[in-house]
Amino acid sequence: MAIVSILVSLGGFAAGFLLGFPLSYLAGPFIGFAAGAAGFVLGIIVRTGQRTAVSFAAFAIGLIVLAVSILRMVSLMACIGGIAGMFANIG
Protein backbone atom coordinates (compact mmCIF):
# COMPACT_ATOMS: atom_id res chain seq x y z
CA MET A 1 0.00 0.00 0.00
CA ALA A 2 2.96 2.32 0.56
CA ILE A 3 4.02 1.88 -3.05
CA VAL A 4 0.48 2.73 -4.18
CA SER A 5 0.60 5.90 -2.09
CA ILE A 6 3.90 6.92 -3.65
CA LEU A 7 2.63 6.21 -7.17
CA VAL A 8 -0.61 8.15 -6.59
CA SER A 9 1.28 11.14 -5.20
CA LEU A 10 3.88 11.21 -7.95
CA GLY A 11 1.22 10.63 -10.62
CA GLY A 12 -0.74 13.57 -9.28
CA PHE A 13 2.39 15.70 -9.18
CA ALA A 14 3.19 14.88 -12.81
CA ALA A 15 -0.42 15.32 -13.94
CA GLY A 16 -0.68 18.62 -12.11
CA PHE A 17 2.34 20.00 -13.94
CA LEU A 18 1.55 18.50 -17.32
CA LEU A 19 -2.05 19.69 -17.23
CA GLY A 20 -1.08 22.91 -15.47
CA PHE A 21 0.49 24.50 -18.51
CA PRO A 22 -2.19 23.99 -21.18
CA LEU A 23 -5.14 24.26 -18.79
CA SER A 24 -3.41 26.73 -16.47
CA TYR A 25 -5.63 27.64 -13.55
CA LEU A 26 -8.59 25.50 -14.55
CA ALA A 27 -7.51 21.96 -13.72
CA GLY A 28 -3.80 21.42 -13.22
CA PRO A 29 -3.24 22.46 -9.61
CA PHE A 30 -6.54 20.97 -8.48
CA ILE A 31 -5.75 17.57 -9.98
CA GLY A 32 -2.34 17.64 -8.30
CA PHE A 33 -3.95 18.67 -5.00
CA ALA A 34 -6.55 15.87 -5.15
CA ALA A 35 -3.99 13.20 -5.98
CA GLY A 36 -1.58 14.58 -3.38
CA ALA A 37 -4.32 14.48 -0.74
CA ALA A 38 -5.16 10.89 -1.68
CA GLY A 39 -1.48 9.92 -1.51
CA PHE A 40 -1.09 11.73 1.81
CA VAL A 41 -4.08 9.93 3.33
CA LEU A 42 -2.82 6.59 2.06
CA GLY A 43 0.59 7.45 3.51
CA ILE A 44 -0.97 8.14 6.91
CA ILE A 45 -2.89 4.86 6.79
CA VAL A 46 0.26 2.93 5.90
CA ARG A 47 2.31 4.79 8.51
CA THR A 48 -0.09 3.80 11.32
CA GLY A 49 0.08 0.15 10.30
CA GLN A 50 3.79 -0.27 9.77
CA ARG A 51 6.82 1.89 10.49
CA THR A 52 9.19 1.34 7.60
CA ALA A 53 11.25 3.60 5.39
CA VAL A 54 8.82 3.09 2.50
CA SER A 55 5.85 4.13 4.64
CA PHE A 56 7.70 7.28 5.70
CA ALA A 57 8.57 8.01 2.07
CA ALA A 58 4.90 7.63 1.10
CA PHE A 59 3.90 10.06 3.86
CA ALA A 60 6.63 12.58 2.96
CA ILE A 61 5.99 12.51 -0.79
CA GLY A 62 2.25 13.02 -0.25
CA LEU A 63 3.00 16.00 1.99
CA ILE A 64 5.42 17.50 -0.53
CA VAL A 65 2.93 17.12 -3.39
CA LEU A 66 0.24 18.81 -1.29
CA ALA A 67 2.55 21.72 -0.43
CA VAL A 68 3.65 22.25 -4.04
CA SER A 69 0.05 22.10 -5.29
CA ILE A 70 -1.07 24.68 -2.72
CA LEU A 71 1.83 26.98 -3.65
CA ARG A 72 0.93 26.66 -7.33
CA MET A 73 -2.72 27.52 -6.60
CA VAL A 74 -1.74 30.60 -4.59
CA SER A 75 0.75 31.78 -7.21
CA LEU A 76 -1.72 31.32 -10.05
CA MET A 77 -4.41 33.21 -8.12
CA ALA A 78 -1.97 36.07 -7.50
CA CYS A 79 -0.98 36.13 -11.16
CA ILE A 80 -4.59 36.18 -12.34
CA GLY A 81 -5.42 38.90 -9.80
CA GLY A 82 -2.50 41.00 -11.03
CA ILE A 83 -3.54 40.64 -14.65
CA ALA A 84 -7.16 41.47 -13.82
CA GLY A 85 -6.02 44.54 -11.89
CA MET A 86 -3.85 45.64 -14.77
CA PHE A 87 -6.77 45.47 -17.20
CA ALA A 88 -9.11 47.14 -14.74
CA ASN A 89 -6.83 50.20 -14.59
CA ILE A 90 -6.65 50.59 -18.38
CA GLY A 91 -10.23 51.85 -18.78
C-alpha positions as CSV (number, residue, x, y, z in Angstrom):
1,M,0.0,0.0,0.0
2,A,3.0,2.3,0.6
3,I,4.0,1.9,-3.1
4,V,0.5,2.7,-4.2
5,S,0.6,5.9,-2.1
6,I,3.9,6.9,-3.7
7,L,2.6,6.2,-7.2
8,V,-0.6,8.2,-6.6
9,S,1.3,11.1,-5.2
10,L,3.9,11.2,-8.0
11,G,1.2,10.6,-10.6
12,G,-0.7,13.6,-9.3
13,F,2.4,15.7,-9.2
14,A,3.2,14.9,-12.8
15,A,-0.4,15.3,-13.9
16,G,-0.7,18.6,-12.1
17,F,2.3,20.0,-13.9
18,L,1.5,18.5,-17.3
19,L,-2.1,19.7,-17.2
20,G,-1.1,22.9,-15.5
21,F,0.5,24.5,-18.5
22,P,-2.2,24.0,-21.2
23,L,-5.1,24.3,-18.8
24,S,-3.4,26.7,-16.5
25,Y,-5.6,27.6,-13.6
26,L,-8.6,25.5,-14.5
27,A,-7.5,22.0,-13.7
28,G,-3.8,21.4,-13.2
29,P,-3.2,22.5,-9.6
30,F,-6.5,21.0,-8.5
31,I,-5.7,17.6,-10.0
32,G,-2.3,17.6,-8.3
33,F,-4.0,18.7,-5.0
34,A,-6.6,15.9,-5.2
35,A,-4.0,13.2,-6.0
36,G,-1.6,14.6,-3.4
37,A,-4.3,14.5,-0.7
38,A,-5.2,10.9,-1.7
39,G,-1.5,9.9,-1.5
40,F,-1.1,11.7,1.8
41,V,-4.1,9.9,3.3
42,L,-2.8,6.6,2.1
43,G,0.6,7.4,3.5
44,I,-1.0,8.1,6.9
45,I,-2.9,4.9,6.8
46,V,0.3,2.9,5.9
47,R,2.3,4.8,8.5
48,T,-0.1,3.8,11.3
49,G,0.1,0.1,10.3
50,Q,3.8,-0.3,9.8
51,R,6.8,1.9,10.5
52,T,9.2,1.3,7.6
53,A,11.3,3.6,5.4
54,V,8.8,3.1,2.5
55,S,5.8,4.1,4.6
56,F,7.7,7.3,5.7
57,A,8.6,8.0,2.1
58,A,4.9,7.6,1.1
59,F,3.9,10.1,3.9
60,A,6.6,12.6,3.0
61,I,6.0,12.5,-0.8
62,G,2.2,13.0,-0.2
63,L,3.0,16.0,2.0
64,I,5.4,17.5,-0.5
65,V,2.9,17.1,-3.4
66,L,0.2,18.8,-1.3
67,A,2.5,21.7,-0.4
68,V,3.6,22.2,-4.0
69,S,0.0,22.1,-5.3
70,I,-1.1,24.7,-2.7
71,L,1.8,27.0,-3.7
72,R,0.9,26.7,-7.3
73,M,-2.7,27.5,-6.6
74,V,-1.7,30.6,-4.6
75,S,0.7,31.8,-7.2
76,L,-1.7,31.3,-10.1
77,M,-4.4,33.2,-8.1
78,A,-2.0,36.1,-7.5
79,C,-1.0,36.1,-11.2
80,I,-4.6,36.2,-12.3
81,G,-5.4,38.9,-9.8
82,G,-2.5,41.0,-11.0
83,I,-3.5,40.6,-14.7
84,A,-7.2,41.5,-13.8
85,G,-6.0,44.5,-11.9
86,M,-3.9,45.6,-14.8
87,F,-6.8,45.5,-17.2
88,A,-9.1,47.1,-14.7
89,N,-6.8,50.2,-14.6
90,I,-6.7,50.6,-18.4
91,G,-10.2,51.8,-18.8
